[in-house]
Amino acid sequence: MSTLLLFASENPWPGLAVASANLVVALFLVSLSVLLAIAISLLAWLHALVDPEAMPIGWRVELRATP
């Protein structure tokens, strides 16, 4: 129990620094995954524009049905 009291009187700044670094890394990874998802969806959209046969079947049926 005395060791727990010893750790409780420690300086909290190093722990806060590690927690904020973890937060920065987590936000970076989330933003990177969002940017990758946007880039992949844009590439798929461009590919669908260039090659109409690559579109899903439902979209091709809707495009043919419109006069």
Secondary structure, DSSP 4 states (H G I P E B T S, - for coil): -HHHHHHHTS-SHHHHHHHHHHHHHHHHHHHHHHHHHHHHHHHHHHHHHH-GGGS-HHHHHHHHH--
